Structures are given as structure tokens and as C-alpha cells.
Amino acid sequence: MIKVFKDDACVQLDDQGWTDYRNQYPLLQAAGGVVFNPNGDLLMILKRGKWDLPKGTLEPNESVEACALREVGEECGITGLQIGDLQTVTHHIYLESNGIEYLKQTFWFAMQCPHCYTPKPQMEEDIEKAEWCTPQQVQQNLENAYASIKDVLNN
């Protein structure tokens, strides 16, 4: 079964349902990171008033691993990351500024930041905060997070 999120709703689809659903929207592929520091804190961003994880759209001929590392670096100013395994893939409907709805497929990778750099939010991407969050802070932040992000962290 494939889950597709739209706002806070989730639709679960079998293979045929996925094919039918997929044909209704242009596809955007993205990648991001579930990034921990040596203290066990998770890197989270506050973007447009919602807690999120750093991610972004693939560039032409870019691998999903390279995209994930690049996007975490751009959105949070974090370098020297060690990328691990693919954790999960999410799908959500995304409304672009041009008014077109896209199906965004995001590949989520485990990452370690060997040093506790202070994150720097990428303001031009509407990122208000980038923070290392303790497990307690993560639970609080998830109360104001997208359903797809809750799903990533609950896998």
C-alpha cells in the first residue's frame, strides 16, 4: 500500500489505485534528511509556520542521495554530513505558487552530523528557524507538523 498525504488527510492506495492517482498530477521528486547530531538531537525546520524536515526538489541528473545532502546543506547551513540508508519514501500533494497541484515523492535518508554546528535557516526559502531538537521538543513540534512528516518520524 502507498500512502498519499494531502493537508492532514491520508489515502492508502494499492498498485492500481496508485497508478490511477499518479496519472492525475505532475510528479516532482525530492529528497531530504532525518539528521541527528552526536547528542541524539534531530534537525528540524520551521517553514511557513509548520515544523518540517529539510528537503527539496531534485535537480536534473542529480541522484536522490546528492539532492538530500545538498538540500540539508542549503536549508540549514550544515556541512560534513554522513548519509546513511534510505529510511522511507513519502508522497504528498503540493500546491505550487503557480496554482498547480503536484504529487511530490520524497526520499528520506538517515544522516549523522558528526559536529554540532549551529544551523542557519535559509530565509529566502521561507525557513524561519532551523534547530537541533531534543526528543521532547520533537514531540511538541509534531503537534504543528505535516502529517507526512509525522509519518517519516514514526517509521
N, C-alpha and C positions, 0 to 999 in steps of 0.2 A: 504494500500500500504506500502511496505517495501522499504526503500532506501538502496542502497549498493554503497559505495564510492570506487573508485579506482583512485589514484592520485587525480586530480581535477574533474574527471567525476563522475556523479551520475546516477545510473539506478534505476528506480522505478518499483517494481515488485508486481504483485498480488500474491495470495496464491500459485497458480500452478507454476507461474514463479519463486517464491521464492524456492519452493521445487526443481525445476529443477536446479536452480542456486546453491543452497545449496549443492546439491549432487556432484558438480564439485570440491569442495575444502574441505580439512580437516578443522574442526571448532576449533577455540581457543576461550575460554570465558575469559573475562577480566572485571574489574570494576575500577571505578575512581571517582574522586570528583570534583564538582563545588564548590570550597571552598571560602567563604568570611570571612573577618575579621570584627571587630566591626566598622571600618571606611567605610565599603562598598567596600573595595578593593578586587579584585579577585586574587587568587593564580594561576600564570601561570609559565610554564617552557619553556626554550629554549633548544630543544633537536635536535641534528644533524642539526642545522641551521634553524629550524622551531619552531614557537610558538605552544605550546600544553598545555594540562591539565594533571595533574598527574593521571596515570592509570597503570594497569599491569595485568598480567595473573593470573587466579585463580589457587591455589594450590589444590591438591587432598583433597576432603571432606571439602573444605572451602566454606563458604557462600559468596555471592556476596557482602554483607554489610561488612563482615570481610575483604575481599580482598580489597575493596575500602579504608577502613581505614588504612590497612597495607601499601598499595601502596603509599598513600599520605605521610604517615609517613616515609617510606623508601626513596622515591624520593625527599622529601623536608625537612625532619627532623622536621616535625610538629607533635606534640602530643596533646592530650587533645581535640581532635575534637569531635563535636557533629554532628552525622549523622541525616539527615532528610529523606525526601521522595525520591523515585526513580524519577528522572527528565525525563529521556529518555533512549532509547537503540539505539546504532548506530551499523552499520555493515560496515566494510571496508576490502578490500583485502590488505593483508600484506605480504610482501616478507621477509621471514626469511633468516638469514645468510647462511643457507644450500641450498638456491636457490629455496626452495619450497614456493609456494604461499598458504596462509591460509586465511580463512574467519574469521575475528576477530569480535566477538559480544561483545560490551562493554556496561555494565550497569553503568549509570551515576547517582550519588546521590548528592543531595544538602547537603552541610556541612557548619558548622559555626566553626570558630576558635575563642574562647572567648578571647584569648590573641593575641597580635600582635607579635608573635615570628618572628625572622628573619629567613627566610627559608635558608636551606643549601642544595645545589644541590648534588645529588648522582652522582658524577663524573664517577664512574665505569659503570653507565648506560648511559653514553654519555650526561648527562644533564649538559649543560654549565651554565645555570642560573636558579634560582627559585626566583620569585619576587612577591610581592604584587603589583598589577597594578590598577591604578585608571580607571574609565570608559573611559577616553580619551586615556590612554595607551592601554587598551584592544582593542579599535577600531583600533589604529595604529598597534598593534601586529597581529590583524586578517588579515591584508593585507599580512602577511607572515605566514599563518597558514593552516593546512589541512582543506579541505572542510568539513570533518566530525566534526571538532572542531567548525567551523563556525556554523554548523547546531545545535550542542549542545547549543551554546550560543544564538542562535536565537529562540530556543523553548520556 
